[in-house]
Amino acid sequence: MKFKFKSIKKEGGEVVGVRESKDKFSLYEELKNEGETLITATEIKKAKFNFVIPFLGSVPEHQKIIFTKNLSAMIKAGLSLSKSLNILKKQVTNKNLKSVIESLELEIRKGNSLSEACAKHPDVFSKLFVSMAKAGEESGRLSEVLEIVAKQMDRSHTLKQKIKGAMVYPGIVISVMIVIAVLMLIYVVPSITTTFRDLNIQLPFLTTTLIGMSNFLKNNVLLVLAFIVFIVLFFYFAANSNIGRKISNFIILRLPVIGDITKETNSARITRTIASLLSSGVPYSDSVSITREVIQNVYYKNILTIVIERVEKGETMSSVFMENTKLCPIFVAEMMVVGEETGRLPDMLLEVANYYEESVDQKTKDISTIIEPALMVLMGLAVAFFALAMIKPIYSLTDSIQ
């Protein structure tokens, strides 16, 4: 059970917070053992309607990166973990992150480790974060490891933002074009259609097509809206199912340009994650296993599953990547071979990650450059379609008068 409680310390200070316990009596006993006296405890009940909009109640990635960097710097400066968390709690503006830090501080004061505390918030701290924090605690290099985690998160977030950024401009332009086209079909075309009908002339194919689209939209607005909602929901749930994920991943990997970017993005993410884990002191097999959880693409997950099986048999990771050069460029496997032979695998993997992150950055810039003229051509074709559909009947009318 989760309680919002108020207690008093022996020295007289008041404590207000949120805590999980078996029941109120157990909460009272726990606080008593910690030198506090429980005053009030109110159970926080879960809402019956449990549908959650993904972006509500979450902690933005950049907030987590800043938190990790600051925590690393404070520990490196000699502050205790609980003191560092107390300071960060006062600095953050995001309410959800503030609540999480309060929970972490409470767990640390109870004697739990940072990794154990973070593991209780899987929606905020990934398995990668928890595992690396644990490795840092065991090796006595927590501040260094948190710095590595922050860099890993930062590079991964930057890569995502660059890819998303390349898609924003065409997405906005195409959306605006669709909205304008729909408004013209519903409000503009019907008035012109009435004029053509009164003139009693034979209409060209383009014009009849446009009028047909306009009539259908005007007479079936609710049906069209319902269909759009259905399509969006269908693709959303399909993309989150195992079969839908496989199909979408298969299609994306085979698209021109986008497929190459996807391959390089996944290669960079795999190599950087494994390198970060290995350099933090996480065992080899655990590093690959955690990376498999981080990677979203089904086909790359399968490669890492095979890696785990082969490594347990005494084979090398590079041998698996050599067999899957259609998904991972040959450069990845070759650098792995060098790393395994020289005993510098984390360094080689970081080199690969840096190379492909720069490559993806350049390709996303190239896509933006190519997309602009392509969108201009698309807009020109759309305008030409409307213009021909409207002007051609007028020319037909002129010819008939002559």
DABEL-V460861 format. One record per residue. N is the residue number from 1. RES is the residue in three letters. SS is DSSP state (H for helix, E for strand, L for the rest). PHI is phi in degrees with one decimal (NA if undefined). BURIAL is 1 if it has 16 or more other ideal C-beta (glycine too) atoms within 10 Angstrom, else 0. Layout:
# DABEL-V460861
N/RES/SS/PHI/BURIAL  N/RES/SS/PHI/BURIAL
This chain:
# DABEL-V460861
1/MET/L/NA/0  2/LYS/E/-109.9/0  3/PHE/E/-123.1/1  4/LYS/E/-97.9/0  5/PHE/E/-126.5/1  6/LYS/E/-132.7/0  7/SER/E/-140.2/1  8/ILE/E/-122.5/0  9/LYS/E/-77.4/0  10/LYS/L/-59.5/0  11/GLU/L/-78.4/0  12/GLY/L/108.7/0  13/GLY/L/-73.0/0  14/GLU/E/-94.4/0  15/VAL/E/-121.8/1  16/VAL/E/-123.7/0  17/GLY/E/-167.9/0  18/VAL/E/-119.9/0  19/ARG/E/-151.7/1  20/GLU/E/-97.8/0  21/SER/L/-157.8/1  22/LYS/L/-63.6/0  23/ASP/L/-159.5/0  24/LYS/H/-65.2/1  25/PHE/H/-64.0/0  26/SER/H/-63.0/0  27/LEU/H/-63.4/1  28/TYR/H/-61.1/1  29/GLU/H/-64.6/0  30/GLU/H/-61.3/0  31/LEU/H/-68.8/1  32/LYS/H/-62.9/0  33/ASN/H/-65.5/0  34/GLU/L/-92.5/0  35/GLY/L/84.8/0  36/GLU/E/-123.2/1  37/THR/E/-113.2/0  38/LEU/E/-72.1/1  39/ILE/E/-103.7/0  40/THR/E/-135.6/0  41/ALA/E/-146.7/1  42/THR/E/-118.3/0  43/GLU/E/-70.1/0  44/ILE/L/-94.0/0  45/LYS/L/-87.2/0  46/LYS/L/-74.7/0  47/ALA/L/-66.4/0  48/LYS/L/-66.4/0  49/PHE/L/-86.0/0  50/ASN/L/-104.0/0  51/PHE/L/-80.2/0  52/VAL/L/-120.2/0  53/ILE/L/-72.3/0  54/PRO/L/-49.2/0  55/PHE/L/-83.6/0  56/LEU/L/-91.4/0  57/GLY/L/77.5/0  58/SER/L/-103.4/0  59/VAL/L/-106.3/1  60/PRO/L/-58.1/0  61/GLU/H/-59.5/0  62/HIS/H/-64.3/0  63/GLN/H/-67.3/1  64/LYS/H/-67.3/1  65/ILE/H/-64.5/1  66/ILE/H/-62.5/1  67/PHE/H/-59.1/1  68/THR/H/-65.2/1  69/LYS/H/-62.1/1  70/ASN/H/-67.0/1  71/LEU/H/-63.2/1  72/SER/H/-60.6/1  73/ALA/H/-64.0/0  74/MET/H/-69.2/1  75/ILE/H/-65.7/1  76/LYS/H/-63.2/0  77/ALA/L/-77.0/0  78/GLY/L/106.1/0  79/LEU/L/-75.6/0  80/SER/L/-70.7/0  81/LEU/H/-63.2/1  82/SER/H/-65.9/0  83/LYS/H/-66.1/0  84/SER/H/-60.9/1  85/LEU/H/-66.0/1  86/ASN/H/-63.5/1  87/ILE/H/-68.0/0  88/LEU/H/-64.0/1  89/LYS/H/-59.3/1  90/LYS/H/-77.2/0  91/GLN/H/-85.3/0  92/VAL/L/-70.4/1  93/THR/L/-103.0/0  94/ASN/L/-72.0/1  95/LYS/H/-61.8/0  96/ASN/H/-66.5/1  97/LEU/H/-67.2/1  98/LYS/H/-58.9/1  99/SER/H/-63.3/1  100/VAL/H/-65.7/1  101/ILE/H/-64.5/1  102/GLU/H/-59.9/1  103/SER/H/-64.3/1  104/LEU/H/-62.6/1  105/GLU/H/-61.1/1  106/LEU/H/-63.0/1  107/GLU/H/-66.0/1  108/ILE/H/-64.2/1  109/ARG/H/-65.1/0  110/LYS/L/-77.3/0  111/GLY/L/107.1/0  112/ASN/L/-80.7/0  113/SER/L/-83.5/1  114/LEU/H/-63.1/1  115/SER/H/-62.9/1  116/GLU/H/-66.6/1  117/ALA/H/-66.1/1  118/CYS/H/-67.2/1  119/ALA/H/-62.6/1  120/LYS/L/-81.1/0  121/HIS/L/-129.3/1  122/PRO/L/-64.5/0  123/ASP/L/-76.6/0  124/VAL/L/-108.4/1  125/PHE/L/-108.2/1  126/SER/L/-70.9/1  127/LYS/H/-61.6/1  128/LEU/H/-61.0/1  129/PHE/H/-60.7/1  130/VAL/H/-62.3/1  131/SER/H/-64.7/1  132/MET/H/-69.7/1  133/ALA/H/-63.3/1  134/LYS/H/-63.1/1  135/ALA/H/-62.5/1  136/GLY/H/-65.2/1  137/GLU/H/-66.3/1  138/GLU/H/-68.7/0  139/SER/H/-92.9/0  140/GLY/L/75.6/0  141/ARG/L/-120.6/0  142/LEU/H/-59.6/1  143/SER/H/-63.2/1  144/GLU/H/-65.3/1  145/VAL/H/-66.9/1  146/LEU/H/-63.0/1  147/GLU/H/-64.9/1  148/ILE/H/-65.0/1  149/VAL/H/-60.4/1  150/ALA/H/-61.0/1  151/LYS/H/-64.4/1  152/GLN/H/-60.5/1  153/MET/H/-63.6/1  154/ASP/H/-64.2/1  155/ARG/H/-65.2/1  156/SER/H/-64.5/1  157/HIS/H/-65.4/0  158/THR/H/-61.5/0  159/LEU/H/-62.1/1  160/LYS/H/-61.5/0  161/GLN/H/-63.9/0  162/LYS/H/-65.8/1  163/ILE/H/-67.1/1  164/LYS/H/-64.2/0  165/GLY/H/-59.9/0  166/ALA/H/-67.6/1  167/MET/H/-93.1/0  168/VAL/H/-65.9/0  169/TYR/H/-58.2/0  170/PRO/H/-62.6/1  171/GLY/H/-62.5/0  172/ILE/H/-66.6/0  173/VAL/H/-61.5/1  174/ILE/H/-65.3/0  175/SER/H/-62.3/0  176/VAL/H/-63.6/0  177/MET/H/-61.0/0  178/ILE/H/-64.6/0  179/VAL/H/-61.6/0  180/ILE/H/-62.2/0  181/ALA/H/-61.4/0  182/VAL/H/-64.6/0  183/LEU/H/-62.6/0  184/MET/H/-65.7/0  185/LEU/H/-65.8/1  186/ILE/H/-84.5/0  187/TYR/H/-109.6/0  188/VAL/H/-90.3/0  189/VAL/H/-59.7/1  190/PRO/H/-57.1/0  191/SER/H/-67.3/0  192/ILE/H/-71.0/1  193/THR/H/-59.2/1  194/THR/H/-60.3/0  195/THR/H/-63.3/0  196/PHE/H/-63.6/1  197/ARG/H/-67.0/0  198/ASP/H/-66.7/0  199/LEU/H/-74.9/0  200/ASN/L/56.5/0  201/ILE/L/-116.8/0  202/GLN/L/-76.1/0  203/LEU/L/-92.9/1  204/PRO/L/-66.0/1  205/PHE/H/-61.0/0  206/LEU/H/-60.7/1  207/THR/H/-68.2/1  208/THR/H/-64.6/0  209/THR/H/-63.6/0  210/LEU/H/-64.0/1  211/ILE/H/-65.3/1  212/GLY/H/-61.8/0  213/MET/H/-63.3/0  214/SER/H/-63.5/1  215/ASN/H/-61.6/0  216/PHE/H/-64.1/0  217/LEU/H/-64.6/1  218/LYS/H/-65.0/0  219/ASN/H/-88.7/0  220/ASN/L/-135.2/0  221/VAL/H/-60.4/0  222/LEU/H/-65.3/0  223/LEU/H/-64.3/0  224/VAL/H/-64.9/0  225/LEU/H/-61.6/0  226/ALA/H/-62.7/0  227/PHE/H/-65.3/0  228/ILE/H/-62.8/0  229/VAL/H/-60.8/0  230/PHE/H/-60.7/0  231/ILE/H/-62.0/0  232/VAL/H/-61.8/0  233/LEU/H/-64.2/0  234/PHE/H/-60.5/0  235/PHE/H/-68.0/0  236/TYR/H/-63.7/0  237/PHE/H/-72.4/0  238/ALA/H/-64.9/0  239/ALA/H/-67.4/0  240/ASN/L/-96.0/0  241/SER/L/-94.8/0  242/ASN/H/-60.9/0  243/ILE/H/-67.3/0  244/GLY/H/-61.7/0  245/ARG/H/-65.4/1  246/LYS/H/-63.1/0  247/ILE/H/-65.1/0  248/SER/H/-64.5/1  249/ASN/H/-63.4/1  250/PHE/H/-62.9/0  251/ILE/H/-66.5/0  252/ILE/H/-60.5/0  253/LEU/H/-66.4/1  254/ARG/L/-106.0/0  255/LEU/L/-76.8/0  256/PRO/L/-63.4/0  257/VAL/L/67.8/0  258/ILE/H/-60.4/1  259/GLY/H/-61.3/0  260/ASP/H/-64.9/0  261/ILE/H/-64.2/1  262/THR/H/-62.5/1  263/LYS/H/-62.6/1  264/GLU/H/-70.7/1  265/THR/H/-63.7/1  266/ASN/H/-66.9/1  267/SER/H/-63.2/1  268/ALA/H/-64.2/1  269/ARG/H/-67.4/1  270/ILE/H/-63.8/1  271/THR/H/-65.0/1  272/ARG/H/-67.1/1  273/THR/H/-65.8/1  274/ILE/H/-62.5/1  275/ALA/H/-61.1/1  276/SER/H/-63.8/1  277/LEU/H/-66.9/1  278/LEU/H/-64.1/1  279/SER/H/-69.7/1  280/SER/L/-87.4/1  281/GLY/L/100.1/1  282/VAL/L/-74.8/1  283/PRO/L/-56.2/0  284/TYR/H/-53.3/0  285/SER/H/-64.9/0  286/ASP/H/-66.1/0  287/SER/H/-61.0/1  288/VAL/H/-68.1/1  289/SER/H/-63.4/1  290/ILE/H/-67.5/1  291/THR/H/-61.4/1  292/ARG/H/-60.6/1  293/GLU/H/-70.7/0  294/VAL/H/-74.0/1  295/ILE/L/-70.4/1  296/GLN/L/-92.8/0  297/ASN/L/-69.9/1  298/VAL/H/-59.5/0  299/TYR/H/-69.5/1  300/TYR/H/-76.0/1  301/LYS/H/-60.2/1  302/ASN/H/-63.1/0  303/ILE/H/-60.7/1  304/LEU/H/-69.4/1  305/THR/H/-63.9/0  306/ILE/H/-64.5/1  307/VAL/H/-58.5/1  308/ILE/H/-59.5/1  309/GLU/H/-63.7/0  310/ARG/H/-69.1/1  311/VAL/H/-62.6/1  312/GLU/H/-63.7/0  313/LYS/L/-88.2/0  314/GLY/L/97.0/0  315/GLU/L/-86.6/0  316/THR/L/-92.4/1  317/MET/H/-68.1/1  318/SER/H/-61.3/1  319/SER/H/-63.6/1  320/VAL/H/-70.1/1  321/PHE/H/-68.9/1  322/MET/H/-63.7/1  323/GLU/L/-83.8/0  324/ASN/L/-127.2/1  325/THR/L/-72.0/0  326/LYS/L/-72.9/0  327/LEU/L/-98.5/1  328/CYS/L/-115.2/1  329/PRO/L/-53.8/1  330/ILE/H/-58.9/0  331/PHE/H/-58.6/0  332/VAL/H/-62.0/1  333/ALA/H/-63.3/1  334/GLU/H/-64.6/1  335/MET/H/-68.1/1  336/MET/H/-65.0/1  337/VAL/H/-59.3/1  338/VAL/H/-61.8/0  339/GLY/H/-63.4/1  340/GLU/H/-68.0/0  341/GLU/H/-74.3/0  342/THR/H/-96.4/0  343/GLY/L/76.1/0  344/ARG/L/-120.7/0  345/LEU/H/-59.4/1  346/PRO/H/-56.9/1  347/ASP/H/-64.4/0  348/MET/H/-65.1/1  349/LEU/H/-66.3/1  350/LEU/H/-65.5/1  351/GLU/H/-60.9/1  352/VAL/H/-61.8/1  353/ALA/H/-59.8/1  354/ASN/H/-61.5/0  355/TYR/H/-61.8/1  356/TYR/H/-75.9/1  357/GLU/H/-65.7/1  358/GLU/H/-66.9/0  359/SER/H/-64.9/1  360/VAL/H/-64.1/1  361/ASP/H/-57.3/0  362/GLN/H/-66.7/0  363/LYS/H/-68.4/1  364/THR/H/-67.2/1  365/LYS/H/-65.6/0  366/ASP/H/-64.3/0  367/ILE/H/-61.5/1  368/SER/H/-58.6/0  369/THR/H/-67.6/0  370/ILE/H/-73.9/0  371/ILE/H/-64.8/1  372/GLU/H/-56.6/0  373/PRO/H/-65.4/0  374/ALA/H/-64.3/0  375/LEU/H/-67.4/0  376/MET/H/-62.1/0  377/VAL/H/-65.2/0  378/LEU/H/-62.2/0  379/MET/H/-63.9/0  380/GLY/H/-62.2/0  381/LEU/H/-64.7/0  382/ALA/H/-63.9/0  383/VAL/H/-63.9/0  384/ALA/H/-61.7/0  385/PHE/H/-60.7/0  386/PHE/H/-64.4/1  387/ALA/H/-64.1/0  388/LEU/H/-63.1/0  389/ALA/H/-63.6/1  390/MET/H/-90.7/1  391/ILE/H/-82.1/0  392/LYS/H/-58.2/0  393/PRO/H/-61.0/1  394/ILE/H/-66.3/0  395/TYR/H/-64.3/0  396/SER/H/-62.4/1  397/LEU/H/-65.5/0  398/THR/H/-61.1/0  399/ASP/H/-63.1/0  400/SER/H/-69.1/0  401/ILE/H/-68.8/0  402/GLN/L/-65.3/0
